[in-house]
């Protein structure tokens, strides 16, 4: 039997730019429900920026929520590029 991973959505946003659509998706990844209390790791993926996906990793749910907002601020020119929190 294979190990199953579960995605836990945190936030999804779409920005429309002159070059096309940019998708920002933050989610947690963990073991299947009832899988013995496996830790959840959080990630933010950005697709549609310079033809390369960008990726951040966060240690906790609140870091992921805050990081998602920081990524949007960076993409809209209202803040610096966020550094990923240590996992």
N, C-alpha and C positions, 0 to 999 in steps of 0.2 A: 504494500500500500504506500503510495507516494504521500509526502508531506504536502499539505494544502496551505496556501497563503491566503489571507483575507485582506482586502483593501478597505480602509476606513477613510471616507472622504472628509476633508477639512474645508477646502475652499476651491472653487473654480471660477475663473474670469476669462473673458475674451476682450482683447483690444483690437480695434481696427486702425491700421496705419497705412500710409501711402504705399508701402511695399506689400501689404497683405494683412492677413489675420494673424494675431499673436495669441496663443493659448497659454494660460498660467494655471497649473493644476497642482494643488497640494493635497497629499493624502498620507495616511499611515499604512504601514505594511507589517503584518504580524501573522502569527500562527493561526490556524483555524480555531473557531470558537470552541471552547472546552479543551483546548490543546495544552493544558498544564501551565497556564500563565505565561506564555511566551511574551517576551518584550515586543513592543511596537516601535518601529523606527519610522520617522517622518521624512518626507521628501517633497521638494517643489521642482516641477519640470516646467520649462518654458520652451515651446516650440514655435517656429515661425520667425525667429530672430537670426538674421544672417545665415539662413539655411542650416543652422546647427542648433540642436537642442541644448539648453542650459539647465544645470542641475544643482540643487542645493540639498544638503542633508541637515536635519534638525534633531535635537535630542529629545524634546518633549512636545506635547500638544500645544502648549502656550507659545513656545518658541516657533513652532510651525505656523501658527496663526499670525504672529507678529512678523515672521520672516516673509510670509505671503504678501502682507501689506507693504513691506519694505521693497520687495521685488516689483510690485506694481508702481510704487513711487519712483523707483529707478527707471523703469521702462517709460514712464510718463515725464521724466525729466525733473521730478520734484525731490530727488534724493540721490545719494551715491549708490553704487552697486553694492549690494549686501554681501558680507562674508558669511559663509556657512557656519553655523554654530557647531561646536564639537559634539560628536555623537557619543 
